[in-house]
Amino acid sequence: MAGDLWTPVASMVGVAVGGGLTYLTQLTTQRAADRAEEQRRTAALAEERRAERIRTVLEFVRFALEAEGVAHARPPQWEVGDEWYRTARPAMDGLRVAENGVQLLCAPDLHAPATAYTRALNQVVWQEGDGTSVAELLEPFKAEFLAVARRSLD
């Protein structure tokens, strides 16, 4: 009778051990799948944020180039309300908004060059020049901004 008892007990122990191993395998697989999903979400979010920063920098560059064009077209004498002013005002407003976007969304070390470039553009657009060309005045600020932007987006 003792032999008859060992067979069902061994069978029950086998079922319990097999069930436990199955549970541990499923638990481990689920945890690995959860970690993989979290890594995928983190990578997707990082890529979305990088794309957003790239769009922000490109928007700033677009408005900066527009402001440069306005500076090059600046007449010797202008008045508030004339045609040049009606072009310059929205260009400079857009540049300031784009600069704030750089401050909010991009790396902190990019804000100082963006501000310096914006201030230089503001100066050449609204102030009387000293005879130095617009390109000469802006090139150092533009080069610094672009170099820092390139490094920050890598």
C-alpha positions as CSV (number, residue, x, y, z in Angstrom):
1,M,0.0,0.0,0.0
2,A,2.9,2.3,0.6
3,G,3.9,1.9,-3.0
4,D,0.5,2.8,-4.2
5,L,0.7,6.0,-2.2
6,W,4.0,7.2,-3.6
7,T,2.8,7.3,-7.2
8,P,0.0,9.9,-6.7
9,V,2.2,11.9,-4.3
10,A,5.1,11.9,-6.8
11,S,2.6,12.9,-9.5
12,M,1.2,15.8,-7.4
13,V,4.8,17.0,-6.5
14,G,5.6,16.9,-10.2
15,V,2.5,18.9,-11.1
16,A,3.3,21.5,-8.3
17,V,6.9,21.8,-9.4
18,G,5.9,22.1,-13.1
19,G,3.2,24.7,-12.2
20,G,5.7,26.7,-10.1
21,L,8.3,26.6,-12.9
22,T,5.7,27.7,-15.5
23,Y,4.6,30.5,-13.2
24,L,8.2,31.7,-12.8
25,T,8.9,31.5,-16.5
26,Q,5.8,33.5,-17.4
27,L,6.6,36.1,-14.7
28,T,10.2,36.5,-16.0
29,T,8.9,36.7,-19.6
30,Q,6.3,39.3,-18.6
31,R,8.9,41.4,-16.8
32,A,11.3,41.2,-19.7
33,A,8.5,42.3,-22.1
34,D,7.6,45.2,-19.7
35,R,11.2,46.3,-19.6
36,A,11.5,46.1,-23.4
37,E,8.3,48.1,-23.8
38,E,9.5,50.8,-21.3
39,Q,12.8,51.1,-23.2
40,R,10.9,51.4,-26.5
41,R,8.7,54.1,-25.0
42,T,11.7,56.0,-23.6
43,A,13.5,55.8,-26.9
44,A,10.5,57.0,-28.8
45,L,10.0,59.9,-26.4
46,A,13.7,60.9,-26.7
47,E,13.4,60.9,-30.5
48,E,10.2,63.0,-30.3
49,R,12.0,65.5,-28.1
50,R,15.0,65.6,-30.4
51,A,12.8,66.2,-33.4
52,E,11.0,69.0,-31.4
53,R,14.4,70.6,-30.6
54,I,15.4,70.4,-34.3
55,R,12.2,72.1,-35.4
56,T,12.7,74.8,-32.8
57,V,16.3,75.5,-33.9
58,L,15.2,75.5,-37.6
59,E,12.4,77.9,-36.8
60,F,14.9,80.2,-35.0
61,V,17.2,80.0,-38.0
62,R,14.4,80.8,-40.4
63,F,13.3,83.9,-38.4
64,A,17.0,85.0,-38.0
65,L,17.5,84.8,-41.8
66,E,14.3,86.7,-42.3
67,A,15.6,89.4,-39.9
68,E,18.9,89.5,-41.7
69,G,17.1,90.1,-44.9
70,V,15.2,92.9,-43.3
71,A,18.5,94.4,-42.0
72,H,20.0,94.3,-45.5
73,A,16.9,96.0,-46.9
74,R,16.9,98.7,-44.2
75,P,16.6,102.1,-45.8
76,P,18.7,105.0,-44.5
77,Q,15.6,106.7,-43.2
78,W,12.4,104.9,-42.1
79,E,9.4,105.7,-40.1
80,V,7.0,103.6,-38.0
81,G,4.2,102.5,-40.4
82,D,6.2,102.6,-43.7
83,E,6.5,99.5,-45.9
84,W,9.9,98.5,-44.5
85,Y,8.7,98.8,-40.9
86,R,5.6,96.7,-41.7
87,T,8.0,93.9,-42.9
88,A,10.6,94.4,-40.1
89,R,8.2,94.4,-37.1
90,P,6.7,90.9,-37.8
91,A,10.2,89.5,-38.6
92,M,11.6,90.7,-35.3
93,D,8.6,89.6,-33.3
94,G,8.8,86.2,-34.8
95,L,12.5,86.1,-34.0
96,R,11.8,86.9,-30.3
97,V,9.2,84.2,-30.1
98,A,11.6,81.7,-31.7
99,E,14.3,82.7,-29.3
100,N,11.9,81.9,-26.4
101,G,11.2,78.6,-28.0
102,V,15.0,77.8,-28.0
103,Q,15.1,78.8,-24.3
104,L,12.2,76.6,-23.4
105,L,12.9,73.5,-25.4
106,C,16.6,73.3,-26.2
107,A,19.8,72.6,-24.2
108,P,20.6,75.4,-21.7
109,D,23.9,76.2,-23.3
110,L,22.1,77.1,-26.5
111,H,20.2,80.0,-25.0
112,A,23.1,82.4,-24.5
113,P,24.2,82.2,-28.2
114,A,20.6,82.5,-29.4
115,T,20.1,85.6,-27.2
116,A,23.3,87.2,-28.4
117,Y,22.4,86.6,-32.0
118,T,18.9,88.0,-31.5
119,R,20.4,91.1,-29.8
120,A,22.8,91.6,-32.6
121,L,20.0,91.2,-35.2
122,N,17.9,93.7,-33.2
123,Q,20.8,96.2,-33.2
124,V,21.4,96.0,-37.0
125,V,17.7,96.1,-37.8
126,W,16.6,99.1,-35.6
127,Q,19.8,101.1,-35.1
128,E,21.8,103.3,-37.5
129,G,24.9,101.4,-38.6
130,D,28.5,102.6,-38.1
131,G,29.5,101.7,-41.6
132,T,30.3,98.1,-40.8
133,S,28.4,95.6,-43.1
134,V,25.5,93.7,-41.7
135,A,27.2,90.4,-42.5
136,E,30.4,91.4,-40.6
137,L,28.4,92.4,-37.5
138,L,26.3,89.3,-37.4
139,E,28.8,86.6,-38.6
140,P,30.4,85.9,-35.2
141,F,27.1,85.6,-33.4
142,K,25.6,83.4,-36.2
143,A,28.7,81.1,-36.2
144,E,28.6,80.7,-32.4
145,F,24.9,79.9,-32.4
146,L,25.2,77.4,-35.2
147,A,28.2,75.7,-33.6
148,V,26.5,75.3,-30.3
149,A,23.3,74.2,-32.0
150,R,25.1,71.5,-33.9
151,R,26.8,70.2,-30.7
152,S,23.5,70.3,-28.7
153,L,21.6,68.3,-31.4
154,D,24.1,65.4,-31.7
